[in-house]
Amino acid sequence: MKLPAVLLWSALLTATSLGLTACKDEATANTSEVPAVQLVESDSANAAKTPSTGEAATAISVENARIRVTSEGQTVTGAFMVLKNDSDKPQSLVAAESEVAGVTELHESSMQDGVMKMQKIEKIAIPAHGSTELKPGGFHIMLINLKDDLAADSTQTITLKFADGSEKAVEAPVMDMMQ
Ligand SMILES: [Cu+2]
């Protein structure tokens, strides 16, 4: 009767160690997925933390935010929106950031000698109780060194930074725009 008991014991051990191995593998598999998941979580946590704490970020609302869709291999595109200032003070957009772009700049397009040109600007003013439109041919946020093609119907987050240091995260859908 001893032998079968030993066999049974070793069988149990084997089963246990197999079970452990399986668990380990599973754990390893999970671990390898964790960074990606954590990245997303920390991003949304940051987005939640960043938000409308400052005066400008609270005073300014954003309408009709959109990003122009890119064609394959295109590394630059524009983002547009209407910034509405609901306060008694003039406010200024001084910078923007997006994870999809290596560099993000504020730009203004204008017609010069019949040619549309654009230049980097330091800020975009939003008058007290007024609004400023970022649109093709005028003010825009330039997304430069895009890390990926921006497909229509996807949504990207753009963080707006105001002169008073407050920030506002904006969800902007990527769209096929006529002009
Ligand atoms: Cu531009």
Residues whose N, C-alpha, C, O or C-beta is under 5 A from the ligand:
A	BS01	CU	H107 M118 M142
